[in-house]
Amino acid sequence: MARSFDRTELKQYLDKFAGKRVLVIGDLMLDHYIWGSVKRISPEAPVPVVDVLSESVLLGGAGNVAHNIRTLGGEAFLCGVLGNDDAGRRLIRELKLIGVGLSGVVLEEERPTTQKTRIVAHQQHVVRYDHEKVINLLPKTEKKIIDMITEEMTRIHCAVVSDYAKGMITEGLLRAILPRLIRRGIPVIVDPKIKHFSLYKKVTLVTPNHLEASQAAGVEIVDESTLNLAGRTILNKLQCRAVLITRGEHGMSLFEKGGGVTHIPAEAKEVYDVTGAGDTVVGTLALSLSAGASLVDSTRLANVAAGEVVGMVGTAAIKKDLLEKALS
């Protein structure tokens, strides 16, 4: 059952976001958008012809998590890897524009920067094509990142692992850093991928979507009973403090160690684009936990934030004043 609550009470946490520093570890990606209109079908094949009107680039993956943290008023220490290429340079420019430092970003000459290009016409995705090569970190890069994170641990309030399975998140990296973060009492939030699920043990919170939760639990989620079974199964497997299953138009379900279950209805009035909504969720969760909010209140805040960004076209970051207005 969904619990009623006073949304305005959540506002108290927003002003506490300032000065909170979040470690963001994950796959960096450049989201490239081509915007246009469609007026005809190609005579060469039954496909739409897009008249290009403009192009733009946005931060994707872990970069978008950092972006959300910045627009909400927090600070982000971002750790990731890029290729020494045009996409990497464009991504670096975008990070500089939002005030995210580059000391945790490492270049690898043989690695292409992941770039996702979406062609959008009349607010609808026509097609997406990706430039990427999924390869694990070089041993020297992995060691450098582990050393940087270890040095940064005394200055952070929360950590986010943004795993898009592009090669940044490795078994060696997780085995080196997660125990250290946990021993220090730093909350760790993981936006997971099935490939690495067994490596997220004893973190604070994992945030699988409906499909990822089904796969991780080995349970087909078709109703509230199977949803509850999946949530409990993941909790037991990972021995974590909580599992948050994001369920699209059905909202979110939070399963806490000790038995608490909270189902939260979706906030969105209209859904235009879900791209990056998960990044907004984990970024908001990280700052909320850093500000002293409970897991339930942090989830409620993240749910409201996600409801705002899915109403925007393109990878979007939630701004603090917009979130404050949504809570009013």
Secondary structure as GFF3:
##gff-version 3
##sequence-region A 1 328
A	DSSP	three_ten_helix	7	16	.	.	.	ID=ss1
A	DSSP	beta_strand	21	26	.	.	.	ID=ss2
A	DSSP	beta_strand	28	41	.	.	.	ID=ss3
A	DSSP	beta_strand	48	61	.	.	.	ID=ss4
A	DSSP	alpha_helix	62	71	.	.	.	ID=ss5
A	DSSP	beta_strand	75	83	.	.	.	ID=ss6
A	DSSP	alpha_helix	86	97	.	.	.	ID=ss7
A	DSSP	beta_strand	105	108	.	.	.	ID=ss8
A	DSSP	beta_strand	114	121	.	.	.	ID=ss9
A	DSSP	beta_strand	124	131	.	.	.	ID=ss10
A	DSSP	alpha_helix	139	152	.	.	.	ID=ss11
A	DSSP	three_ten_helix	153	155	.	.	.	ID=ss12
A	DSSP	beta_strand	158	162	.	.	.	ID=ss13
A	DSSP	alpha_helix	171	183	.	.	.	ID=ss14
A	DSSP	beta_strand	188	191	.	.	.	ID=ss15
A	DSSP	three_ten_helix	194	199	.	.	.	ID=ss16
A	DSSP	beta_strand	205	206	.	.	.	ID=ss17
A	DSSP	alpha_helix	210	217	.	.	.	ID=ss18
A	DSSP	alpha_helix	224	238	.	.	.	ID=ss19
A	DSSP	beta_strand	242	246	.	.	.	ID=ss20
A	DSSP	three_ten_helix	248	250	.	.	.	ID=ss21
A	DSSP	beta_strand	252	256	.	.	.	ID=ss22
A	DSSP	beta_strand	261	264	.	.	.	ID=ss23
A	DSSP	alpha_helix	277	290	.	.	.	ID=ss24
A	DSSP	alpha_helix	295	309	.	.	.	ID=ss25
A	DSSP	alpha_helix	320	327	.	.	.	ID=ss26
###
